[in-house]
Amino acid sequence: MQYVRALWRRKWLIVGVTTVMALVGTLYTLRQPKIYSTSTSLIIDVAAPRVLDTEVKEVMGDERSNYWANKEYYQTQNEVITSRAVASRVVDRLGLQNDAAFLGVEGIKDEEERKKAMASIDAVGLVRSRINVIPSVNSRVVRIAVEDVDPDRAARLANEVAEAYIAENLNLRLKTTEGASAWLEERMSELGARANGSELNLFKFKRGADMLSMSLDKKGGPQQSTAKLAHDTYMSTLIAVRTKIAALQARVDSMRQLRKSASPESEHWAEGLSEASEGSLRDLRTRVLEQRTACVELSGRYLPEHPKMQECQQKLTVLQQELRRSLENLVLGAETDLAAAQANERNLLALVDKAKTEAFQVTEKEIQYEKLQREAENDQRMYEMVLKRFKELEVSGLLRTSNVRVLDAALPNPVPVRPNTRNSVMLFFILGLLGGVAVVLALEFLDASVASRADVEERLGLPFIGAMPPLVPGDGGPVDLYIHRHPRSPAAEMCRAIRTNLLFMSPDKPFRTVVVSSAGPSEGKSTVVINLGMVMAQTGTRVLLMDTDMRRPRLHGAFGLPDDMGVSSLVVGEGSLEGAIKSTDVPNLFVLPCGPLPPNPAELLHTRAFSELLGKLRERFDCILLDSPPLGPVSDALVLSKQTDGILLVLKAGTTHREQAKRAIRSLRDVKAHIIGALLNHVDLKSGRYEGEYGGYNSYGGERDERTAT
């Protein structure tokens, strides 16, 4: 409510600020040039249409299925539309650098100065500042809006920006394609040379390794080498020979064993041989057996010395020798076969070792060959891939298709978009209203004076005794006696309220001696003393107004009394108390003037004579109000506060600074003075600030008589 009252109190300031702002806004709006706006609609696809085989892909414009990728793509296109490259195309095609109307220098009459001004203006930046890209939500449509003071030129600019963007977009794609083609061509030359070098290295290796006869299998690799085939053949033969040696060795061993078990002249061991039962050896054994049988038959008829017996024995001996020789030849033949087989085994082992060495060498060459072949194949494959992509880019570079097309061309709009006079005036009106409120609140916030009861009670921590309005009589009489002449006025009622508050603050022990002071000069303390004394005297109380301001006394002048004798005279022992106290036109109200001004007021108030004087006055009057100097400049009030019942602090509303009042209160508390409270003087009852607190006094009726008022 305090801030609401502050706004109401300064309402004319708010009205003034608002009116000034509204007028400024109106004049500003009317002086602004009219701005026209129009737009061109474009459809921007993510990728350009493909008229070739799907294998021929563009360097730019691949399909994007990701939402964030599409969003990033369209944001990039918006930046391209407002780029300097697009704006430069527009300036060049429309010749805007030499258009004085567009540059806003047509008002310059001097041709040279106009040319200088035109040269100093950045036409490209000016075009960019007038372009606004407005994307449509959830669509591929983008509007290019352009603003200008000429509606026709705005339409031309919008359409030209669209065309320039399409051309720049195509140019960017072609530049990228050309750059990629140049890079691919460079790589292609390098890879072609590398592929040729790899083929040549492979050929040189085959020639140096004598691998011309090496054939390739179905997968392109060398077939099994001759060395490896020979090695395998040798190994098979060696196995067969070793098998044969084992058989021959067994045969020879068995023959030797049979021969060893029989006598050397015996041929019966041949019966254990399988060869003895077949061929010539069988016939020879049969002949030996037959001859032996014949000899046995003859031995039955003849004696051993008989010629027939001897002839038969000779034949038998010859046949046996021939049989034994055949058997020996058989054994010798078996042993010869065994030796031949063993010799063959040794030869085969040598051949196997040689074939193995050759096979290892060939395998090593095969590894090197395959490595060179893989390098050659990889280089050839890379070369073919780059060549294919290069050809694709050559074909795609010939295309002039674009992923951007115009949906709606811009048309001149005869209705300006700016300035909107109504909206501008309303805006300035609102700004003025807010500015006025802000000024008022700032003034209220920055107001460091004591201006209300809340300031007294909350910020100063003093009891609030009451308030006094400014006394400005209209009858030409003195201001100090206003309440005496107007006992039914609101000021009189407020003064009576102060009197009542003082009585209620100490009902059991009323204040007999009260010092009235202020934080600074010219705050109305003397006026408060006079009027407060008047309303107290109206209750029948004997009241003495004691002027202790021995620097700038005022009480004698307010009542028109002489000041030749007073407090200072009585303290120094000059004159009498009866002669110094003066009566007034107000019943029960007396005045003790200051008297001659002493050179040392503070020391005079410290004397025992002043204390004795104050004691005598207490015996003769019910209430003594001491008008003292301000607390800020001098210390007289501090001295008086220690000799009285308390001190009443007068603060001028809206003038007394809070810090000044706080310093005065600290000085009083330092001397442990009794501070009765604070009184606000010069309170404007017509101000909104005090309407809620003291507005009732303004409606006080005049039907009450003076006795009721008292």
Buried (B, 14 or more C-beta within 10 A) or exposed (E): EEEEBBBBBBEEBBEBBBBBBBBEBBEEBEEEEEBBBBBBBBBBEBBBEBEBEEEBBBBBBEEBEEEEEBEEBBEEBBEBBBBEBBBBBBBEEBEBBEBBEBBBBEEBEEEEEBBEBBEEBBBBEBBBEBBBBEBEEEEBBBBBBBBBBBBBBBBBBBBBBBBBBBBBBBEEBBEBBEEBBEEBBEBBEEBBEBBBEBBEBBEEBBEEBEBEEBEEEEEEEBEEBBBBEBBBBBBEBBEEBBEBBEEBBEBBEBBEEBBEEBEEEEBEBBEBBEBBEEEEBEEBBEBBEEBBEBBEEBBEEBEEEEEEBBEBBEBBEEBBEBBBEBBEEBBEEBBEBBEBBBEBBEBBBEBBEBBBEBBEEBEEBBEBBEEBBEBBBBBBEBBBEBBEBBBBBBEBBEBEBBBBEBBEBBBBBEEBBBBEEEEBBEBBBBBBBBBBBEBBBEEBEEBEBBBBBEBBBEBBEBEBBBBBBBBEBEEEEBBBBBBBEBBBBBBBBBBBBBBBBBBEBEEEEBBBBBBBBBBBEEBBBBBBBBBBBBBBBBBEBBBBBBBBBBBEBBBBBBBEBEBEBBBBBBBBEEBEEEEBBBEBEBEBBBBBBBBBEBEEBBEBBBEEEBEEBBEEBBEEBBBBBBBBBBBBEBBBBBBBBBBBBBBBBBBBBBBBBBEBBBBBBEBBEEEEBBBBBBBBBBBBBEBBBBBEBBEEBEEBEEEEEEEEBB
